[in-house]
């Protein structure tokens, strides 16, 4: 029972680590897109 509980805990920890990494990747991707779009918008507005 202790082994199963420890194994389940490690699986949950690994899953939460993957979710945290996915959120970090998503926010970094959104930031890059915002910066690129802002640069593109400025380029369109400049004569």
Residue frames as qw, qx, qy, qz and C-alpha x, y, z in Angstrom:
[[0.000, 0.886, 0.464, 0.000, 0.00, 0.00, 0.00],
 [0.303, -0.793, 0.112, 0.517, 2.85, 2.38, 0.83],
 [0.407, -0.137, 0.603, 0.672, 4.58, 1.60, -2.47],
 [0.216, 0.609, 0.670, 0.366, 1.39, 2.23, -4.43],
 [0.125, -0.934, -0.269, 0.197, 0.83, 5.50, -2.61],
 [0.377, -0.614, 0.325, 0.612, 4.43, 6.57, -3.24],
 [0.380, 0.134, 0.690, 0.601, 4.15, 5.59, -6.90],
 [0.112, 0.794, 0.572, 0.173, 0.88, 7.48, -7.30],
 [0.241, -0.885, -0.060, 0.393, 2.41, 10.53, -5.65],
 [0.387, -0.388, 0.487, 0.680, 5.38, 10.46, -8.01],
 [0.295, 0.426, 0.706, 0.484, 3.10, 10.11, -11.03],
 [0.027, -0.912, -0.408, 0.028, 1.04, 13.08, -9.84],
 [0.344, -0.745, 0.175, 0.545, 4.24, 15.05, -9.26],
 [0.396, -0.068, 0.630, 0.665, 5.47, 14.20, -12.76],
 [0.185, 0.666, 0.651, 0.313, 2.11, 15.18, -14.25],
 [0.137, -0.941, -0.218, 0.218, 2.05, 18.50, -12.41],
 [0.405, -0.522, 0.376, 0.649, 5.63, 19.15, -13.52],
 [0.341, 0.243, 0.693, 0.587, 4.57, 18.52, -17.12],
 [0.039, 0.847, 0.520, 0.104, 1.58, 20.85, -16.73],
 [0.290, -0.843, 0.018, 0.453, 3.82, 23.55, -15.25],
 [0.405, -0.250, 0.546, 0.689, 6.25, 23.16, -18.15],
 [0.250, 0.527, 0.693, 0.424, 3.37, 23.36, -20.63],
 [0.082, -0.931, -0.334, 0.124, 2.08, 26.56, -19.01],
 [0.373, -0.664, 0.256, 0.596, 5.59, 28.06, -19.07],
 [0.380, 0.054, 0.667, 0.638, 5.97, 27.14, -22.75],
 [0.145, 0.732, 0.628, 0.222, 2.53, 28.58, -23.60],
 [0.170, -0.928, -0.149, 0.297, 3.21, 31.90, -21.86],
 [0.395, -0.469, 0.441, 0.655, 6.64, 32.17, -23.52],
 [0.336, 0.309, 0.716, 0.527, 5.06, 31.46, -26.91],
 [0.037, 0.875, 0.480, 0.042, 2.35, 34.10, -26.37],
 [0.298, -0.812, 0.084, 0.494, 5.01, 36.62, -25.32],
 [0.398, -0.186, 0.593, 0.675, 7.05, 35.95, -28.47],
 [0.230, 0.568, 0.689, 0.387, 3.94, 36.30, -30.67],
 [0.098, -0.928, -0.305, 0.190, 3.02, 39.59, -28.97],
 [0.345, -0.646, 0.297, 0.613, 6.53, 40.97, -29.50],
 [0.357, 0.071, 0.695, 0.620, 6.55, 39.87, -33.15],
 [0.125, 0.737, 0.627, 0.222, 3.09, 41.34, -33.79],
 [0.195, -0.896, -0.123, 0.381, 4.03, 44.60, -32.08],
 [0.354, -0.433, 0.476, 0.679, 7.16, 44.85, -34.24],
 [0.281, 0.329, 0.749, 0.502, 5.13, 44.04, -37.34],
 [0.010, 0.863, 0.503, -0.036, 2.49, 46.65, -36.44],
 [0.248, -0.794, 0.116, 0.543, 5.15, 49.31, -35.92],
 [0.358, -0.151, 0.642, 0.661, 6.71, 48.36, -39.26],
 [0.209, 0.590, 0.709, 0.326, 3.33, 48.77, -40.98],
 [0.091, -0.924, -0.321, 0.187, 2.74, 52.17, -39.38],
 [0.343, -0.626, 0.276, 0.644, 6.18, 53.53, -40.30],
 [0.595, 0.755, 0.004, -0.277, 6.37, 55.11, -43.74]]
